[in-house]
Amino acid sequence: MKLLDTIAAVSTPYGKGGVALIRVSGADAFAIGDRIFFPASKTALSALPHGKTVYGEIRTPDGVSVDDGMAVRFVSPRSFTGEDTVEITCHGGILVTRKVLAAVLSAGARAAEAGEFTRRAYVSGKIRLSEAEALGNLLEAKTDSQLTLARSGMRGGLADRTDALYQTVKHTLTSVFAAIDFPDEDLSEMSREEIKAALADTLLGIRRLAATYGTGRAVTEGIPTVICGRTNAGKSSVYNRILGYDAAIVTDIEGTTRDLLRETATLGKTLLLLCDTAGLRQTEDQVESIGITRTRTEMKQAGLILAVFDVSRPLADEDRDLIEEIKKSAVPAVALLNKIDCETQDETTLRSVREVFANTVTLSAAQGVGFERLAQVIDDLFIDGSLDMAQDAIVTGARQHAALTVAAEALESSLADLDADLPLDLCCIGMERALSALGEVDGRELGEEIVAEIFSRFCVGK
């Protein structure tokens, strides 16, 4: 990416709307603005005070009028990107927006790449990498919990906590280097025992921060959730109720669902990557048999299993096989005792399922009863209730969690070396690895390819 180029893009969605915004950022932003935007006040855009919005006419570089609108000038470093920036607001039609952008590009700007504005903000030090990732989460947010978590990340909660851990390891490592380089000068600020205590405290902080990924993942990335059970237990009805609309066909005919159905839905605070599956039973139907095989494969890969049991019928062999399969699995599971609205309920089924599963919910998928309780049970499994999503530092991405995991393992190695009374120059190897890993969380020591990949997920114009 050519960071010296002046770039431009439409920063609002294309379509019919009241207004559209075109952002221009870079060293030539003001000169380009002067070529296409002519304030009604006759004062050149480049001569306006920082942050002042003016009305004027938008023209092509050769003088053809395109639209009228508003423009504002942001002087470096007091802009989102940290560069000189002009933002032009025009009418929101698709054609007029394209015409205004074309005028900007003709005046000397280059079309921005995906996420290039945000990346420039990161490069110029306006935002840290975890804050940029939180901004990406904000743009993708579809639930209140996702929005709250993204806003917290944008305020720097995770970045500040990571930086505090980084600085602690850095200070400790500096003291170790002093002791190694000047053994006779007593320049180290910390004794060996103080170094061990500092690293142990930092390790605890890293572990606690890494543990928040369970909540962050459940809210932002989602939990792969498989709905399974025997035929006609009500799996597809449960699936439809969670989604809030009829995505799956529901009939009294056994084997209606033959393949996997996938949708995403939020239940409580947890994002569920739902998979409705074929009913488990012995069948000679080749197509249905393939569906059942896929069901068992999905169960092994799931992060959560919702096992549906029909309480109006006695347990069948398929139910018992499912129970045994889940008991052998390490996947968290919730038993859904469905059809409590039926006149008759099999007490043996109710008792047998409750004896096996730690988490059970009685519900009626047909009537929509019991789903608030199900939401609470799932939140209890995946959401740490002690965390304040609006205030606490919470890890939301697999990349961040992986870096923290490496940092923790590295400090564990250093502590083991210190306990074994190895020389300090060997003990500091783990500290250096931990410092590097903590630096990766906010991009201090992150490779160019990974940084490029992160920002490529943003939309053009952001």
N, C-alpha and C positions, 0 to 999 in steps of 0.2 A: 504494500500500500504506500503510495506517495504522500507522505505527511505534509509536504510543502505545497501540494496542490490546494487550490480553493475549490471546495466541493459544494454541491447543492442537491436538494431532494425535496419532494413533497412530504411533509411531516404529519399530514392528516390523511385519513382513508379516502381513496378515490370514490366519488359518487356524488349524488345530488345532495347538496347541503347548503347552509347559509354561507359558510366561509371555508376556505382552504388555506393552509399555511405552507409557504416555501421557505426553507432555511438555507442560508448561504454562510459558509464558515471558511475562514482562511485569510491569508495575508492580503488578498485582493478583494475581499468581501465588500469594502466600502466603495472601491473604484467601480466594481461591477454594479453595485446598487445605484451609483450615480448615472450609469449608462442606461438604466432601464426604469428607474423610479424618479418621478419628478413631483416633489411636494407642491401643494397648492400655495404654500407660503413663499415659494421661489427660493427658499434656502436649500442648498445642496444637502442631500442625505448625509454625506460625509462630514458636514459641518454641524450637524445636530448634536445636542448633548447626549451623553450615554443614557439609554433607557427611555428616551422620549419617543412617543408614538405620534406619527403625522399622517395626514390624509394626502393622497396624491394620485397621479395617473401612472399607469404601467405601460411602457412602450417597448417595442423591439429595439435592438441597437440601431436599426436603420430608420427609426422614427414612427413605425406603425403602432397606433394605439391598440392595446389588447384589452385592458380593463382598468378600473379604478379600485383603490383599496387603501390599506394602511401599511405602514412600514415602521420598524423600530430598529435602532442601532445599538449594539452592545460592544463596548470597547474591551479588548483583551486587558487583563485576564478575567474581567467580570462578565463572563458568559458561560453557558453550559459547557462548551468545548474548551474554554480557556483561550480561544482565538477571537480575533475580530469577527463579528457575526452580524448579519442582517436577516431579519425575519419579515417576510412580506405576506400580508394577508389579502387574498383576493376573494371573489365570489366562488362558491363551491361546486360549480358544474365541472363535469369531467373534462370537457373540451377546453374551457377557459383555463382550468388549472394546468393542463398540459401546455397550453400556449404560453402561460407565464413562466413555467419551468423551462420551456424551450428558449424563451427570451433570455433567461438567466444563463443558460448553457451557451447561447450564442455570444453573450457578453464576456465569456472567458472562464466560466466555472466548469468543473468536471462533475458528472453524475456520481453521487455518493454510492459507495458499496453498502451492503447490509451491515448495520451496526456501526458504521464508520464515525458518526458523530459521537456516539457513546465511547467508542474506542479512543478518539482524540481527547475526550474528557479524562479518560483514564491515563493516557500517555502524558497529558499536561498536569496530572496530579490533582485534578478537580474532584475526582471520585476514586475510591479504591476498588479493587477487583470484585470483592464480595458485594460492595454497594452496587456496582454495575450489574452483577448477576441478580441482585434483588430487584433492580429496575426491570430487568427482563422478566422476572416473576410477576412484577406488578402489571406489566403489559399483557401477560397471559392469564392474570387472575380471573377466576370465574366464581369464586365463593368469598364470603366475608373473611373466613379464616386465612385464605391465601392472600387476600388484600392486606389484612392486619400484619401477617408475617413479612410480606414484602415491604411494607412501610417501615417496619422495625429494622429490617436489613438496610434499607436506604438511609436510615438515620445513623447507621454506622455501629449498631450494637455488636454485631459479629466481628466487624473489623477492629473495633476498639478492644474487645476481649482478646482476639488473636494477637493484636499488637502488644498488649500487656504481657502475654505469655512469651512472645518473641523477645521483648526487651529483657525479661527476667533471665532467659537462657543466654542471651547475648552478654549480659552483665556477669553472669556466672562464668561463662567461657572466657571473658576478658580476664577475670581474676585467675583462672587456671593458666592461661597463657603467660601471665605475669610471673606466676610461680615457676613455670617451666623455663622461661627465658632468663629469669634472674633469681636462681635458687638461693643465692647467698645474700640477696638484698632485702628479703622479706617484704616484697612489694605487693604480694597478694593480699587483697582485702578480706579474704575468706579462708578459714581453716578447712581441712579435708572434711570434717564433720559438718561444717556450715554449708559446704558445697553439696554434700549428700542431702542435707535437710532442704536446701533450696530446690534441688532437682526433684526430690520426692514431692514437695508441695506443688511444683510446676506440673509434674506428671499427673497428680490428682486433678489439677485444673484442666489439663488436656483431656483426660478421660471423661470428666463431667461434661465438658463442651461437646466431645464426640458423641456422648450418649444422647444429646438432644437431637441427633439426626433421626432417631426413631420417630419423633414427633414431626420434625421438618419434612421427612420423607412422606409420612402419612398425609400431610396437608398439601404438599406441593407436587410430589411425584406420583403418589397414589400407591395403593396396595393391590397387587394382583389377587383377585378374589374369585374363587370358583364356587358356583352354586351347583350342588350335586345331590343325588338321591335316586330312589327307585322311580320307575315310571309312574306318572300321575300322582306324585307326592305333592305337587304344586310348585315345582322349581320355577317354571316360566312365569307363574303368577307372582311369585316373590320377586323375580327379576323385573317384571313390569311395575310392581309397586315401588321398588327402590328407585327406578328410573322416573316414575311419575307419568308414564304413558305406555301404550300397548306396543312394545317393540317385538315381543315374541308372540307367536300364535298359541292360543290356549284352547284345547278341546278335551273332551272326555276320552278320546281315542289314545290308547297307549302308544308311545313311540312317536308322538307328534314332532318333538324336537329331535332331529337326527344329526345336526352338526353344531358347531360352536357358534354362539352369538356373543358379540362383544360390544360393550358400551361403557362409558365413564359416567359416574354419578357420585354425588357427595351425600353421605349419610352422617348426620351429626357434623363433626369437624373433619372427619376422615374422607379422603378421596378414594373411591373404590374403582379399580379397573375390573369391571364385572365381566364374568364369562358364564353364560348359561349353557348347560351341557345336556347331552342325551341321557335319558333315564337308564339307570343300571338294571339290566335283566339279561337272562339267557334268550337269545334270539337267533333265528335262522336267516333273518334278513341281512344281506351282505352290507347294504348301505348303513343300516342302523348299527351293525356290529362295528363298522369303522368309526362311527360317531362315539360309541362306548369306549373304544380303544383310545380315542383322542381325549375323552373325559378323564381317564385314568392318568394319561400323560400330563394333562393340565393340573391335576391334583398334586402331582409330585413337584411341580414347578411353582405352585401357588404360595402366596404370602398369607392367605387366609382362606379357610374352607367354611362355607355355609352349607351344612348337611341338613337336608330337608326330610322330615319324617311325617307321614300321614297318621295322625293320632286317631283317626276314625277307623283304622284297620290294624289288625295284629301285625307284629313284626314279621317280615318275610325273610327268606334266605338272603335276598339282595341287601336288605337293611343290615342284617348281621354281618355280611361280608364287608359292607361299607364301614361299619363300626370298627371291625378288626383292622381294616386298612388304615383308618384314621389313627387308631391307637398306636400303630407301628410308626406312624409319621411324626415328624417334629414340627409339622405345620400347625399354627394356631387354628382352632376350629370352634365354631359355634353351632350347636344343634338347634334347628328351628322346628319346634313342635307345631306343625301346621294343621289347619282345619279345626280349630277349637270352636268354630261356629256350628259344627255338625251336632246333631242331636245326641249321637252316641260317640263315646270316646273310649278307646281301649286303654284301660289302666295299666296293663302289663307293658304296653308300648311306652307310655309316659314314664313309668318307673324304671324300665330298663335303660332308656336313653339318659335319664337324669343320673343314674348310677355311674354312667361311663363318662359323660361330658361335664367338665367343670363349668362350662358356659352354656346355658340353655335359655331359649326364649320361646314362650308360647305365643302363637299369633294366628291370625286369620288373614291369609293373603287375599282372599276373596273380598273381605270387608275392610281391609287396611288396618286391622287391629294389631297392636304389638310392635310396630315399627319404631316408635319412639324409644321403647325399651331396647330394641336391637341396636339403635344408634348409640345409646349409652354404653352398651356392652362392648361394641366395637371401639368406641373412643377410649374406654378403660384399657383395652388391649394395646392400643397404639399411640394414644395421646398422653403425655406426661402432665397430669393435672396440676403439678406444682409449678409448671412453667407459665409465665405471663407472656403470651405471644406478642403483645404490644411493646414490652420492655426488655425481656431477656434476650441474650444472645443465643440464637438457635441456628444450627447447621441445616441448610436446606438442600445441598447438592452432594452428589456422590463424590465429585472431585474434592470438595472441601473435606469430606469425611475421610477419604483415602489419605489425604495429606496429614490430617490429625492422627490417624492410625499409625502412619509411618513415624511421626514425631514421638508418639507414645512408646512405640517399640524401641526407638533409638535411645530414649531416656532410660528405659528399663535396662538396656544393654550397658549404659554408662554406670548406672547404679550398681549393677552386678559386678562390673569391673572395679568400682570403688570398694565394694564390700570384700572383694577378693584381694584388696590391697595391691592392685596392679599400679604401675607407674602412671602419673597423671597424663603423660603424653599419649598413652593408650586409652585412658578413660575419656579423654576429650573427643575421641573419634565419634562416639555416639552423640555427644552434645552438638558437634558440628552438623551431623545428619539431622538432628532434631531441629536445629536452627534453620537449615535449608528447607525442611518440610513445612515448618510454620510459615516461612517466607512465601511458600507456594500458595498458601491459602489466599493471600492478598496480592499475589503476582510479583513479589519482590524478586523471586528466583524462578519464575515460570518460563518455560520455553516459548519461543515465538509461535510455533505451530499450534500449541495449546491455546494461547491467547487469541490467535486468529480464529480458531474453532469456536471459542466462547462467543466472540462478537458476531460471527457469521450467523448465529441463530436469531439475531435481532432482525427486525424488519428494516427495510430501506427507509431512511428518513428519521431513524432514531439512533 
